[in-house]
Amino acid sequence: MDDSININNRGDFGLWAIEVAKQIVAEEGFELAKASRDGTEDDVRIAGNGLGQAITNALIEVYDGLLDGVPEE
C-alpha cells in the first residue's frame, strides 16, 4: 500500500481492492489464524483488531485519495 496508483474508473478501483485485500489477508489474516490456533482469547482479540485496523487504514487511504481529486468550493 506504499505505492501510489491512479484510480480513474471502477476497474482500477477493483484491481486496487483485490491487491490490498490479498496483502491484508496475507499479513493480518495469518496472524489471526495463528492466534486462533495457538493463542489466548486476548491474542485472538488483538489479532482481530489488527485485521480490522488494516481494513480501516486501506479504506481511509483510498478515501483520502478521492478527496484529493475534489475541487474545493
PQR file of N, CA, C, O and H, with PARSE charges and radii, in Angstrom:
ATOM      1  N   MET A   1       0.812  -1.183   0.000 -0.4000 1.5000
ATOM      2  CA  MET A   1       0.000   0.000   0.000 -0.0000 2.0000
ATOM      3  C   MET A   1       0.861   1.254   0.000  0.5500 1.7000
ATOM      4  O   MET A   1       0.331   2.358   0.123 -0.5500 1.4000
ATOM      5  N   ASP A   2       2.159   1.114  -0.133 -0.4000 1.5000
ATOM      6  CA  ASP A   2       3.049   2.261  -0.124 -0.0000 2.0000
ATOM      7  C   ASP A   2       3.099   2.958  -1.470  0.5500 1.7000
ATOM      8  O   ASP A   2       3.374   4.157  -1.523 -0.5500 1.4000
ATOM      9  H   ASP A   2       2.589   0.217  -0.233  0.4000 1.0000
ATOM     10  N   ASP A   3       2.845   2.251  -2.555 -0.4000 1.5000
ATOM     11  CA  ASP A   3       2.942   2.827  -3.889 -0.0000 2.0000
ATOM     12  C   ASP A   3       1.675   3.583  -4.236  0.5500 1.7000
ATOM     13  O   ASP A   3       0.566   3.145  -3.928 -0.5500 1.4000
ATOM     14  H   ASP A   3       2.622   1.277  -2.512  0.4000 1.0000
ATOM     15  N   SER A   4       1.856   4.725  -4.884 -0.4000 1.5000
ATOM     16  CA  SER A   4       0.704   5.497  -5.342 -0.0000 2.0000
ATOM     17  C   SER A   4       0.196   4.926  -6.652  0.5500 1.7000
ATOM     18  O   SER A   4       0.976   4.513  -7.510 -0.5500 1.4000
ATOM     19  H   SER A   4       2.757   5.081  -5.134  0.4000 1.0000
ATOM     20  N   ILE A   5      -1.111   4.908  -6.794 -0.4000 1.5000
ATOM     21  CA  ILE A   5      -1.726   4.485  -8.049 -0.0000 2.0000
ATOM     22  C   ILE A   5      -2.817   5.477  -8.395  0.5500 1.7000
ATOM     23  O   ILE A   5      -3.326   6.194  -7.533 -0.5500 1.4000
ATOM     24  H   ILE A   5      -1.745   5.244  -6.097  0.4000 1.0000
ATOM     25  N   ASN A   6      -3.162   5.505  -9.653 -0.4000 1.5000
ATOM     26  CA  ASN A   6      -4.275   6.342 -10.092 -0.0000 2.0000
ATOM     27  C   ASN A   6      -5.501   5.471 -10.266  0.5500 1.7000
ATOM     28  O   ASN A   6      -5.462   4.455 -10.960 -0.5500 1.4000
ATOM     29  H   ASN A   6      -2.748   4.922 -10.353  0.4000 1.0000
ATOM     30  N   ILE A   7      -6.586   5.874  -9.633 -0.4000 1.5000
ATOM     31  CA  ILE A   7      -7.854   5.183  -9.776 -0.0000 2.0000
ATOM     32  C   ILE A   7      -8.750   6.103 -10.591  0.5500 1.7000
ATOM     33  O   ILE A   7      -9.261   7.105 -10.092 -0.5500 1.4000
ATOM     34  H   ILE A   7      -6.618   6.699  -9.069  0.4000 1.0000
ATOM     35  N   ASN A   8      -8.926   5.743 -11.842 -0.4000 1.5000
ATOM     36  CA  ASN A   8      -9.695   6.587 -12.749 -0.0000 2.0000
ATOM     37  C   ASN A   8     -11.067   6.022 -13.094  0.5500 1.7000
ATOM     38  O   ASN A   8     -11.908   6.708 -13.675 -0.5500 1.4000
ATOM     39  H   ASN A   8      -8.510   4.928 -12.247  0.4000 1.0000
ATOM     40  N   ASN A   9     -11.280   4.758 -12.725 -0.4000 1.5000
ATOM     41  CA  ASN A   9     -12.560   4.148 -13.058 -0.0000 2.0000
ATOM     42  C   ASN A   9     -12.824   2.978 -12.121  0.5500 1.7000
ATOM     43  O   ASN A   9     -12.003   2.645 -11.266 -0.5500 1.4000
ATOM     44  H   ASN A   9     -10.597   4.201 -12.253  0.4000 1.0000
ATOM     45  N   ARG A  10     -13.951   2.382 -12.295 -0.4000 1.5000
ATOM     46  CA  ARG A  10     -14.364   1.270 -11.431 -0.0000 2.0000
ATOM     47  C   ARG A  10     -13.411   0.080 -11.541  0.5500 1.7000
ATOM     48  O   ARG A  10     -13.133  -0.585 -10.544 -0.5500 1.4000
ATOM     49  H   ARG A  10     -14.618   2.653 -12.989  0.4000 1.0000
ATOM     50  N   GLY A  11     -12.915  -0.185 -12.731 -0.4000 1.5000
ATOM     51  CA  GLY A  11     -11.979  -1.295 -12.922 -0.0000 2.0000
ATOM     52  C   GLY A  11     -10.682  -1.087 -12.163  0.5500 1.7000
ATOM     53  O   GLY A  11     -10.159  -2.014 -11.545 -0.5500 1.4000
ATOM     54  H   GLY A  11     -13.141   0.356 -13.541  0.4000 1.0000
ATOM     55  N   ASP A  12     -10.161   0.144 -12.212 -0.4000 1.5000
ATOM     56  CA  ASP A  12      -8.947   0.468 -11.455 -0.0000 2.0000
ATOM     57  C   ASP A  12      -9.170   0.255  -9.967  0.5500 1.7000
ATOM     58  O   ASP A  12      -8.318  -0.294  -9.269 -0.5500 1.4000
ATOM     59  H   ASP A  12     -10.587   0.898 -12.714  0.4000 1.0000
ATOM     60  N   PHE A  13     -10.335   0.702  -9.490 -0.4000 1.5000
ATOM     61  CA  PHE A  13     -10.646   0.532  -8.071 -0.0000 2.0000
ATOM     62  C   PHE A  13     -10.734  -0.952  -7.721  0.5500 1.7000
ATOM     63  O   PHE A  13     -10.247  -1.375  -6.673 -0.5500 1.4000
ATOM     64  H   PHE A  13     -11.027   1.148 -10.058  0.4000 1.0000
ATOM     65  N   GLY A  14     -11.348  -1.734  -8.589 -0.4000 1.5000
ATOM     66  CA  GLY A  14     -11.451  -3.173  -8.345 -0.0000 2.0000
ATOM     67  C   GLY A  14     -10.093  -3.833  -8.251  0.5500 1.7000
ATOM     68  O   GLY A  14      -9.870  -4.673  -7.380 -0.5500 1.4000
ATOM     69  H   GLY A  14     -11.743  -1.390  -9.441  0.4000 1.0000
ATOM     70  N   LEU A  15      -9.179  -3.464  -9.138 -0.4000 1.5000
ATOM     71  CA  LEU A  15      -7.823  -4.026  -9.094 -0.0000 2.0000
ATOM     72  C   LEU A  15      -7.101  -3.609  -7.821  0.5500 1.7000
ATOM     73  O   LEU A  15      -6.427  -4.421  -7.187 -0.5500 1.4000
ATOM     74  H   LEU A  15      -9.360  -2.781  -9.846  0.4000 1.0000
ATOM     75  N   TRP A  16      -7.245  -2.347  -7.451 -0.4000 1.5000
ATOM     76  CA  TRP A  16      -6.633  -1.872  -6.208 -0.0000 2.0000
ATOM     77  C   TRP A  16      -7.177  -2.657  -5.023  0.5500 1.7000
ATOM     78  O   TRP A  16      -6.413  -3.104  -4.167 -0.5500 1.4000
ATOM     79  H   TRP A  16      -7.793  -1.688  -7.966  0.4000 1.0000
ATOM     80  N   ALA A  17      -8.495  -2.826  -4.973 -0.4000 1.5000
ATOM     81  CA  ALA A  17      -9.124  -3.523  -3.850 -0.0000 2.0000
ATOM     82  C   ALA A  17      -8.655  -4.976  -3.750  0.5500 1.7000
ATOM     83  O   ALA A  17      -8.427  -5.482  -2.651 -0.5500 1.4000
ATOM     84  H   ALA A  17      -9.115  -2.464  -5.668  0.4000 1.0000
ATOM     85  N   ILE A  18      -8.513  -5.638  -4.885 -0.4000 1.5000
ATOM     86  CA  ILE A  18      -8.040  -7.024  -4.883 -0.0000 2.0000
ATOM     87  C   ILE A  18      -6.623  -7.110  -4.332  0.5500 1.7000
ATOM     88  O   ILE A  18      -6.326  -7.963  -3.496 -0.5500 1.4000
ATOM     89  H   ILE A  18      -8.698  -5.227  -5.777  0.4000 1.0000
ATOM     90  N   GLU A  19      -5.751  -6.223  -4.802 -0.4000 1.5000
ATOM     91  CA  GLU A  19      -4.359  -6.247  -4.343 -0.0000 2.0000
ATOM     92  C   GLU A  19      -4.237  -5.935  -2.860  0.5500 1.7000
ATOM     93  O   GLU A  19      -3.464  -6.579  -2.151 -0.5500 1.4000
ATOM     94  H   GLU A  19      -5.992  -5.529  -5.481  0.4000 1.0000
ATOM     95  N   VAL A  20      -4.992  -4.955  -2.389 -0.4000 1.5000
ATOM     96  CA  VAL A  20      -4.947  -4.604  -0.975 -0.0000 2.0000
ATOM     97  C   VAL A  20      -5.519  -5.736  -0.125  0.5500 1.7000
ATOM     98  O   VAL A  20      -4.972  -6.055   0.930 -0.5500 1.4000
ATOM     99  H   VAL A  20      -5.620  -4.432  -2.966  0.4000 1.0000
ATOM    100  N   ALA A  21      -6.604  -6.337  -0.574 -0.4000 1.5000
ATOM    101  CA  ALA A  21      -7.200  -7.450   0.172 -0.0000 2.0000
ATOM    102  C   ALA A  21      -6.229  -8.620   0.278  0.5500 1.7000
ATOM    103  O   ALA A  21      -6.113  -9.240   1.335 -0.5500 1.4000
ATOM    104  H   ALA A  21      -7.048  -6.078  -1.432  0.4000 1.0000
ATOM    105  N   LYS A  22      -5.531  -8.923  -0.815 -0.4000 1.5000
ATOM    106  CA  LYS A  22      -4.546 -10.011  -0.774 -0.0000 2.0000
ATOM    107  C   LYS A  22      -3.443  -9.713   0.229  0.5500 1.7000
ATOM    108  O   LYS A  22      -3.017 -10.594   0.975 -0.5500 1.4000
ATOM    109  H   LYS A  22      -5.625  -8.419  -1.674  0.4000 1.0000
ATOM    110  N   GLN A  23      -2.983  -8.468   0.245 -0.4000 1.5000
ATOM    111  CA  GLN A  23      -1.929  -8.081   1.179 -0.0000 2.0000
ATOM    112  C   GLN A  23      -2.413  -8.159   2.626  0.5500 1.7000
ATOM    113  O   GLN A  23      -1.701  -8.668   3.492 -0.5500 1.4000
ATOM    114  H   GLN A  23      -3.329  -7.752  -0.361  0.4000 1.0000
ATOM    115  N   ILE A  24      -3.604  -7.664   2.886 -0.4000 1.5000
ATOM    116  CA  ILE A  24      -4.150  -7.689   4.244 -0.0000 2.0000
ATOM    117  C   ILE A  24      -4.346  -9.121   4.724  0.5500 1.7000
ATOM    118  O   ILE A  24      -3.985  -9.455   5.852 -0.5500 1.4000
ATOM    119  H   ILE A  24      -4.182  -7.251   2.182  0.4000 1.0000
ATOM    120  N   VAL A  25      -4.915  -9.963   3.874 -0.4000 1.5000
ATOM    121  CA  VAL A  25      -5.147 -11.359   4.273 -0.0000 2.0000
ATOM    122  C   VAL A  25      -3.826 -12.078   4.514  0.5500 1.7000
ATOM    123  O   VAL A  25      -3.699 -12.857   5.459 -0.5500 1.4000
ATOM    124  H   VAL A  25      -5.209  -9.692   2.957  0.4000 1.0000
ATOM    125  N   ALA A  26      -2.848 -11.815   3.658 -0.4000 1.5000
ATOM    126  CA  ALA A  26      -1.551 -12.480   3.820 -0.0000 2.0000
ATOM    127  C   ALA A  26      -0.897 -12.102   5.143  0.5500 1.7000
ATOM    128  O   ALA A  26      -0.299 -12.952   5.803 -0.5500 1.4000
ATOM    129  H   ALA A  26      -2.952 -11.182   2.891  0.4000 1.0000
ATOM    130  N   GLU A  27      -1.003 -10.851   5.533 -0.4000 1.5000
ATOM    131  CA  GLU A  27      -0.329 -10.395   6.747 -0.0000 2.0000
ATOM    132  C   GLU A  27      -1.202 -10.573   7.991  0.5500 1.7000
ATOM    133  O   GLU A  27      -0.863 -11.334   8.897 -0.5500 1.4000
ATOM    134  H   GLU A  27      -1.489 -10.160   4.997  0.4000 1.0000
ATOM    135  N   GLU A  28      -2.305  -9.875   8.019 -0.4000 1.5000
ATOM    136  CA  GLU A  28      -3.145  -9.853   9.220 -0.0000 2.0000
ATOM    137  C   GLU A  28      -3.979 -11.118   9.372  0.5500 1.7000
ATOM    138  O   GLU A  28      -4.218 -11.569  10.492 -0.5500 1.4000
ATOM    139  H   GLU A  28      -2.580  -9.256   7.283  0.4000 1.0000
ATOM    140  N   GLY A  29      -4.421 -11.690   8.268 -0.4000 1.5000
ATOM    141  CA  GLY A  29      -5.195 -12.923   8.330 -0.0000 2.0000
ATOM    142  C   GLY A  29      -4.384 -14.066   8.898  0.5500 1.7000
ATOM    143  O   GLY A  29      -4.895 -14.883   9.664 -0.5500 1.4000
ATOM    144  H   GLY A  29      -4.227 -11.323   7.358  0.4000 1.0000
ATOM    145  N   PHE A  30      -3.110 -14.122   8.518 -0.4000 1.5000
ATOM    146  CA  PHE A  30      -2.219 -15.147   9.058 -0.0000 2.0000
ATOM    147  C   PHE A  30      -2.083 -14.997  10.568  0.5500 1.7000
ATOM    148  O   PHE A  30      -2.136 -15.981  11.306 -0.5500 1.4000
ATOM    149  H   PHE A  30      -2.695 -13.458   7.896  0.4000 1.0000
ATOM    150  N   GLU A  31      -1.909 -13.764  11.019 -0.4000 1.5000
ATOM    151  CA  GLU A  31      -1.767 -13.529  12.460 -0.0000 2.0000
ATOM    152  C   GLU A  31      -3.029 -13.940  13.215  0.5500 1.7000
ATOM    153  O   GLU A  31      -2.946 -14.501  14.307 -0.5500 1.4000
ATOM    154  H   GLU A  31      -1.866 -12.965  10.419  0.4000 1.0000
ATOM    155  N   LEU A  32      -4.190 -13.663  12.639 -0.4000 1.5000
ATOM    156  CA  LEU A  32      -5.447 -14.051  13.278 -0.0000 2.0000
ATOM    157  C   LEU A  32      -5.584 -15.575  13.317  0.5500 1.7000
ATOM    158  O   LEU A  32      -5.997 -16.135  14.333 -0.5500 1.4000
ATOM    159  H   LEU A  32      -4.258 -13.207  11.752  0.4000 1.0000
ATOM    160  N   ALA A  33      -5.241 -16.238  12.224 -0.4000 1.5000
ATOM    161  CA  ALA A  33      -5.329 -17.707  12.192 -0.0000 2.0000
ATOM    162  C   ALA A  33      -4.373 -18.325  13.207  0.5500 1.7000
ATOM    163  O   ALA A  33      -4.728 -19.275  13.906 -0.5500 1.4000
ATOM    164  H   ALA A  33      -4.905 -15.783  11.399  0.4000 1.0000
ATOM    165  N   LYS A  34      -3.169 -17.786  13.282 -0.4000 1.5000
ATOM    166  CA  LYS A  34      -2.181 -18.307  14.231 -0.0000 2.0000
ATOM    167  C   LYS A  34      -2.657 -18.085  15.668  0.5500 1.7000
ATOM    168  O   LYS A  34      -2.520 -18.973  16.510 -0.5500 1.4000
ATOM    169  H   LYS A  34      -2.881 -17.015  12.714  0.4000 1.0000
ATOM    170  N   ALA A  35      -3.214 -16.911  15.950 -0.4000 1.5000
ATOM    171  CA  ALA A  35      -3.722 -16.641  17.295 -0.0000 2.0000
ATOM    172  C   ALA A  35      -4.898 -17.547  17.628  0.5500 1.7000
ATOM    173  O   ALA A  35      -5.032 -18.000  18.765 -0.5500 1.4000
ATOM    174  H   ALA A  35      -3.325 -16.190  15.266  0.4000 1.0000
ATOM    175  N   SER A  36      -5.752 -17.815  16.645 -0.4000 1.5000
ATOM    176  CA  SER A  36      -6.900 -18.703  16.870 -0.0000 2.0000
ATOM    177  C   SER A  36      -6.455 -20.114  17.193  0.5500 1.7000
ATOM    178  O   SER A  36      -7.071 -20.802  18.007 -0.5500 1.4000
ATOM    179  H   SER A  36      -5.644 -17.448  15.721  0.4000 1.0000
ATOM    180  N   ARG A  37      -5.378 -20.539  16.548 -0.4000 1.5000
ATOM    181  CA  ARG A  37      -4.893 -21.896  16.752 -0.0000 2.0000
ATOM    182  C   ARG A  37      -4.086 -22.038  18.034  0.5500 1.7000
ATOM    183  O   ARG A  37      -4.272 -22.996  18.784 -0.5500 1.4000
ATOM    184  H   ARG A  37      -4.878 -19.980  15.887  0.4000 1.0000
ATOM    185  N   ASP A  38      -3.190 -21.088  18.286 -0.4000 1.5000
ATOM    186  CA  ASP A  38      -2.227 -21.259  19.368 -0.0000 2.0000
ATOM    187  C   ASP A  38      -2.373 -20.280  20.522  0.5500 1.7000
ATOM    188  O   ASP A  38      -1.756 -20.470  21.570 -0.5500 1.4000
ATOM    189  H   ASP A  38      -3.039 -20.310  17.677  0.4000 1.0000
ATOM    190  N   GLY A  39      -3.171 -19.242  20.353 -0.4000 1.5000
ATOM    191  CA  GLY A  39      -3.169 -18.159  21.330 -0.0000 2.0000
ATOM    192  C   GLY A  39      -4.302 -18.203  22.323  0.5500 1.7000
ATOM    193  O   GLY A  39      -5.146 -19.099  22.334 -0.5500 1.4000
ATOM    194  H   GLY A  39      -3.672 -19.087  19.501  0.4000 1.0000
ATOM    195  N   THR A  40      -4.271 -17.188  23.150 -0.4000 1.5000
ATOM    196  CA  THR A  40      -5.324 -16.995  24.144 -0.0000 2.0000
ATOM    197  C   THR A  40      -6.446 -16.166  23.526  0.5500 1.7000
ATOM    198  O   THR A  40      -6.341 -15.710  22.388 -0.5500 1.4000
ATOM    199  H   THR A  40      -3.585 -16.460  23.141  0.4000 1.0000
ATOM    200  N   GLU A  41      -7.509 -15.979  24.284 -0.4000 1.5000
ATOM    201  CA  GLU A  41      -8.594 -15.115  23.810 -0.0000 2.0000
ATOM    202  C   GLU A  41      -8.087 -13.696  23.565  0.5500 1.7000
ATOM    203  O   GLU A  41      -8.508 -13.036  22.615 -0.5500 1.4000
ATOM    204  H   GLU A  41      -7.594 -16.350  25.209  0.4000 1.0000
ATOM    205  N   ASP A  42      -7.190 -13.234  24.418 -0.4000 1.5000
ATOM    206  CA  ASP A  42      -6.620 -11.899  24.218 -0.0000 2.0000
ATOM    207  C   ASP A  42      -5.810 -11.829  22.927  0.5500 1.7000
ATOM    208  O   ASP A  42      -5.863 -10.824  22.218 -0.5500 1.4000
ATOM    209  H   ASP A  42      -6.848 -13.770  25.190  0.4000 1.0000
ATOM    210  N   ASP A  43      -5.061 -12.887  22.616 -0.4000 1.5000
ATOM    211  CA  ASP A  43      -4.292 -12.924  21.372 -0.0000 2.0000
ATOM    212  C   ASP A  43      -5.217 -12.850  20.154  0.5500 1.7000
ATOM    213  O   ASP A  43      -4.920 -12.155  19.182 -0.5500 1.4000
ATOM    214  H   ASP A  43      -5.018 -13.703  23.192  0.4000 1.0000
ATOM    215  N   VAL A  44      -6.327 -13.565  20.217 -0.4000 1.5000
ATOM    216  CA  VAL A  44      -7.297 -13.557  19.124 -0.0000 2.0000
ATOM    217  C   VAL A  44      -7.911 -12.167  18.987  0.5500 1.7000
ATOM    218  O   VAL A  44      -8.066 -11.661  17.876 -0.5500 1.4000
ATOM    219  H   VAL A  44      -6.567 -14.130  21.007  0.4000 1.0000
ATOM    220  N   ARG A  45      -8.259 -11.556  20.105 -0.4000 1.5000
ATOM    221  CA  ARG A  45      -8.832 -10.211  20.079 -0.0000 2.0000
ATOM    222  C   ARG A  45      -7.852  -9.200  19.485  0.5500 1.7000
ATOM    223  O   ARG A  45      -8.238  -8.371  18.660 -0.5500 1.4000
ATOM    224  H   ARG A  45      -8.133 -11.967  21.008  0.4000 1.0000
ATOM    225  N   ILE A  46      -6.605  -9.265  19.894 -0.4000 1.5000
ATOM    226  CA  ILE A  46      -5.584  -8.352  19.390 -0.0000 2.0000
ATOM    227  C   ILE A  46      -5.370  -8.554  17.893  0.5500 1.7000
ATOM    228  O   ILE A  46      -5.280  -7.584  17.141 -0.5500 1.4000
ATOM    229  H   ILE A  46      -6.291  -9.938  20.564  0.4000 1.0000
ATOM    230  N   ALA A  47      -5.290  -9.809  17.460 -0.4000 1.5000
ATOM    231  CA  ALA A  47      -5.104 -10.092  16.031 -0.0000 2.0000
ATOM    232  C   ALA A  47      -6.322  -9.663  15.222  0.5500 1.7000
ATOM    233  O   ALA A  47      -6.182  -9.142  14.116 -0.5500 1.4000
ATOM    234  H   ALA A  47      -5.363 -10.597  18.071  0.4000 1.0000
ATOM    235  N   GLY A  48      -7.511  -9.878  15.768 -0.4000 1.5000
ATOM    236  CA  GLY A  48      -8.729  -9.441  15.094 -0.0000 2.0000
ATOM    237  C   GLY A  48      -8.783  -7.924  14.966  0.5500 1.7000
ATOM    238  O   GLY A  48      -9.193  -7.391  13.936 -0.5500 1.4000
ATOM    239  H   GLY A  48      -7.625 -10.301  16.667  0.4000 1.0000
ATOM    240  N   ASN A  49      -8.369  -7.246  16.013 -0.4000 1.5000
ATOM    241  CA  ASN A  49      -8.314  -5.785  15.953 -0.0000 2.0000
ATOM    242  C   ASN A  49      -7.295  -5.322  14.919  0.5500 1.7000
ATOM    243  O   ASN A  49      -7.519  -4.326  14.231 -0.5500 1.4000
ATOM    244  H   ASN A  49      -8.036  -7.680  16.850  0.4000 1.0000
ATOM    245  N   GLY A  50      -6.179  -6.034  14.806 -0.4000 1.5000
ATOM    246  CA  GLY A  50      -5.182  -5.699  13.791 -0.0000 2.0000
ATOM    247  C   GLY A  50      -5.736  -5.853  12.391  0.5500 1.7000
ATOM    248  O   GLY A  50      -5.466  -5.027  11.519 -0.5500 1.4000
ATOM    249  H   GLY A  50      -5.997  -6.843  15.366  0.4000 1.0000
ATOM    250  N   LEU A  51      -6.503  -6.897  12.170 -0.4000 1.5000
ATOM    251  CA  LEU A  51      -7.141  -7.108  10.869 -0.0000 2.0000
ATOM    252  C   LEU A  51      -8.125  -5.981  10.572  0.5500 1.7000
ATOM    253  O   LEU A  51      -8.130  -5.431   9.471 -0.5500 1.4000
ATOM    254  H   LEU A  51      -6.722  -7.568  12.878  0.4000 1.0000
ATOM    255  N   GLY A  52      -8.947  -5.644  11.540 -0.4000 1.5000
ATOM    256  CA  GLY A  52      -9.896  -4.549  11.365 -0.0000 2.0000
ATOM    257  C   GLY A  52      -9.202  -3.225  11.108  0.5500 1.7000
ATOM    258  O   GLY A  52      -9.665  -2.434  10.286 -0.5500 1.4000
ATOM    259  H   GLY A  52      -8.943  -6.091  12.435  0.4000 1.0000
ATOM    260  N   GLN A  53      -8.100  -2.971  11.799 -0.4000 1.5000
ATOM    261  CA  GLN A  53      -7.369  -1.727  11.606 -0.0000 2.0000
ATOM    262  C   GLN A  53      -6.742  -1.665  10.223  0.5500 1.7000
ATOM    263  O   GLN A  53      -6.721  -0.600   9.606 -0.5500 1.4000
ATOM    264  H   GLN A  53      -7.724  -3.613  12.467  0.4000 1.0000
ATOM    265  N   ALA A  54      -6.232  -2.784   9.723 -0.4000 1.5000
ATOM    266  CA  ALA A  54      -5.653  -2.811   8.376 -0.0000 2.0000
ATOM    267  C   ALA A  54      -6.715  -2.506   7.321  0.5500 1.7000
ATOM    268  O   ALA A  54      -6.445  -1.793   6.354 -0.5500 1.4000
ATOM    269  H   ALA A  54      -6.249  -3.649  10.224  0.4000 1.0000
ATOM    270  N   ILE A  55      -7.909  -3.039   7.503 -0.4000 1.5000
ATOM    271  CA  ILE A  55      -9.009  -2.763   6.570 -0.0000 2.0000
ATOM    272  C   ILE A  55      -9.389  -1.284   6.642  0.5500 1.7000
ATOM    273  O   ILE A  55      -9.572  -0.633   5.613 -0.5500 1.4000
ATOM    274  H   ILE A  55      -8.128  -3.618   8.288  0.4000 1.0000
ATOM    275  N   THR A  56      -9.505  -0.763   7.857 -0.4000 1.5000
ATOM    276  CA  THR A  56      -9.839   0.650   8.036 -0.0000 2.0000
ATOM    277  C   THR A  56      -8.789   1.546   7.384  0.5500 1.7000
ATOM    278  O   THR A  56      -9.130   2.509   6.696 -0.5500 1.4000
ATOM    279  H   THR A  56      -9.356  -1.291   8.692  0.4000 1.0000
ATOM    280  N   ASN A  57      -7.523   1.232   7.599 -0.4000 1.5000
ATOM    281  CA  ASN A  57      -6.445   2.035   7.019 -0.0000 2.0000
ATOM    282  C   ASN A  57      -6.522   2.050   5.499  0.5500 1.7000
ATOM    283  O   ASN A  57      -6.306   3.091   4.877 -0.5500 1.4000
ATOM    284  H   ASN A  57      -7.246   0.450   8.157  0.4000 1.0000
ATOM    285  N   ALA A  58      -6.826   0.909   4.898 -0.4000 1.5000
ATOM    286  CA  ALA A  58      -6.926   0.830   3.436 -0.0000 2.0000
ATOM    287  C   ALA A  58      -8.091   1.675   2.932  0.5500 1.7000
ATOM    288  O   ALA A  58      -7.963   2.368   1.923 -0.5500 1.4000
ATOM    289  H   ALA A  58      -7.001   0.063   5.402  0.4000 1.0000
ATOM    290  N   LEU A  59      -9.214   1.622   3.618 -0.4000 1.5000
ATOM    291  CA  LEU A  59     -10.376   2.409   3.198 -0.0000 2.0000
ATOM    292  C   LEU A  59     -10.125   3.907   3.358  0.5500 1.7000
ATOM    293  O   LEU A  59     -10.506   4.696   2.493 -0.5500 1.4000
ATOM    294  H   LEU A  59      -9.319   1.058   4.438  0.4000 1.0000
ATOM    295  N   ILE A  60      -9.493   4.295   4.444 -0.4000 1.5000
ATOM    296  CA  ILE A  60      -9.166   5.706   4.660 -0.0000 2.0000
ATOM    297  C   ILE A  60      -8.174   6.179   3.595  0.5500 1.7000
ATOM    298  O   ILE A  60      -8.283   7.298   3.095 -0.5500 1.4000
ATOM    299  H   ILE A  60      -9.184   3.654   5.146  0.4000 1.0000
ATOM    300  N   GLU A  61      -7.217   5.333   3.255 -0.4000 1.5000
ATOM    301  CA  GLU A  61      -6.229   5.677   2.233 -0.0000 2.0000
ATOM    302  C   GLU A  61      -6.902   6.005   0.902  0.5500 1.7000
ATOM    303  O   GLU A  61      -6.584   7.019   0.280 -0.5500 1.4000
ATOM    304  H   GLU A  61      -7.128   4.423   3.661  0.4000 1.0000
ATOM    305  N   VAL A  62      -7.818   5.164   0.468 -0.4000 1.5000
ATOM    306  CA  VAL A  62      -8.477   5.419  -0.815 -0.0000 2.0000
ATOM    307  C   VAL A  62      -9.436   6.598  -0.703  0.5500 1.7000
ATOM    308  O   VAL A  62      -9.571   7.364  -1.657 -0.5500 1.4000
ATOM    309  H   VAL A  62      -8.076   4.340   0.973  0.4000 1.0000
ATOM    310  N   TYR A  63     -10.095   6.762   0.420 -0.4000 1.5000
ATOM    311  CA  TYR A  63     -10.997   7.894   0.609 -0.0000 2.0000
ATOM    312  C   TYR A  63     -10.217   9.210   0.538  0.5500 1.7000
ATOM    313  O   TYR A  63     -10.638  10.153  -0.132 -0.5500 1.4000
ATOM    314  H   TYR A  63      -9.986   6.139   1.195  0.4000 1.0000
ATOM    315  N   ASP A  64      -9.087   9.263   1.230 -0.4000 1.5000
ATOM    316  CA  ASP A  64      -8.253  10.458   1.194 -0.0000 2.0000
ATOM    317  C   ASP A  64      -7.785  10.752  -0.226  0.5500 1.7000
ATOM    318  O   ASP A  64      -7.710  11.914  -0.626 -0.5500 1.4000
ATOM    319  H   ASP A  64      -8.745   8.497   1.774  0.4000 1.0000
ATOM    320  N   GLY A  65      -7.470   9.713  -0.985 -0.4000 1.5000
ATOM    321  CA  GLY A  65      -7.081   9.897  -2.375 -0.0000 2.0000
ATOM    322  C   GLY A  65      -8.203  10.449  -3.210  0.5500 1.7000
ATOM    323  O   GLY A  65      -7.972  11.251  -4.114 -0.5500 1.4000
ATOM    324  H   GLY A  65      -7.531   8.769  -0.660  0.4000 1.0000
ATOM    325  N   LEU A  66      -9.423  10.031  -2.919 -0.4000 1.5000
ATOM    326  CA  LEU A  66     -10.569  10.559  -3.646 -0.0000 2.0000
ATOM    327  C   LEU A  66     -10.793  12.031  -3.327  0.5500 1.7000
ATOM    328  O   LEU A  66     -11.159  12.816  -4.201 -0.5500 1.4000
ATOM    329  H   LEU A  66      -9.611   9.379  -2.184  0.4000 1.0000
ATOM    330  N   LEU A  67     -10.570  12.397  -2.071 -0.4000 1.5000
ATOM    331  CA  LEU A  67     -10.754  13.795  -1.675 -0.0000 2.0000
ATOM    332  C   LEU A  67      -9.738  14.701  -2.347  0.5500 1.7000
ATOM    333  O   LEU A  67     -10.034  15.863  -2.627 -0.5500 1.4000
ATOM    334  H   LEU A  67     -10.272  11.759  -1.361  0.4000 1.0000
ATOM    335  N   ASP A  68      -8.540  14.185  -2.611 -0.4000 1.5000
ATOM    336  CA  ASP A  68      -7.512  14.981  -3.275 -0.0000 2.0000
ATOM    337  C   ASP A  68      -7.956  15.421  -4.656  0.5500 1.7000
ATOM    338  O   ASP A  68      -7.500  16.450  -5.156 -0.5500 1.4000
ATOM    339  H   ASP A  68      -8.299  13.241  -2.383  0.4000 1.0000
ATOM    340  N   GLY A  69      -8.839  14.655  -5.276 -0.4000 1.5000
ATOM    341  CA  GLY A  69      -9.292  14.989  -6.613 -0.0000 2.0000
ATOM    342  C   GLY A  69     -10.527  15.872  -6.664  0.5500 1.7000
ATOM    343  O   GLY A  69     -10.973  16.250  -7.747 -0.5500 1.4000
ATOM    344  H   GLY A  69      -9.209  13.820  -4.870  0.4000 1.0000
ATOM    345  N   VAL A  70     -11.092  16.207  -5.496 -0.4000 1.5000
ATOM    346  CA  VAL A  70     -12.313  17.019  -5.450 -0.0000 2.0000
ATOM    347  C   VAL A  70     -11.917  18.491  -5.330  0.5500 1.7000
ATOM    348  O   VAL A  70     -11.195  18.858  -4.403 -0.5500 1.4000
ATOM    349  H   VAL A  70     -10.731  15.900  -4.616  0.4000 1.0000
ATOM    350  N   PRO A  71     -12.370  19.323  -6.237 -0.5600 1.5000
ATOM    351  CA  PRO A  71     -12.028  20.745  -6.140  0.2800 2.0000
ATOM    352  C   PRO A  71     -12.692  21.385  -4.916  0.5500 1.7000
ATOM    353  O   PRO A  71     -13.823  21.049  -4.564 -0.5500 1.4000
ATOM    354  N   GLU A  72     -11.979  22.303  -4.281 -0.4000 1.5000
ATOM    355  CA  GLU A  72     -12.526  22.997  -3.120 -0.0000 2.0000
ATOM    356  C   GLU A  72     -13.501  24.059  -3.573  0.5500 1.7000
ATOM    357  O   GLU A  72     -13.318  24.666  -4.628 -0.5500 1.4000
ATOM    358  H   GLU A  72     -11.060  22.577  -4.568  0.4000 1.0000
ATOM    359  N   GLU A  73     -14.535  24.289  -2.784 -0.4000 1.5000
ATOM    360  CA  GLU A  73     -15.547  25.294  -3.126 -0.0000 2.0000
ATOM    361  C   GLU A  73     -15.192  26.629  -2.534  0.5500 1.7000
ATOM    362  O   GLU A  73     -15.927  27.600  -2.715 -0.5500 1.4000
ATOM    363  H   GLU A  73     -14.683  23.796  -1.926  0.4000 1.0000
TER
END
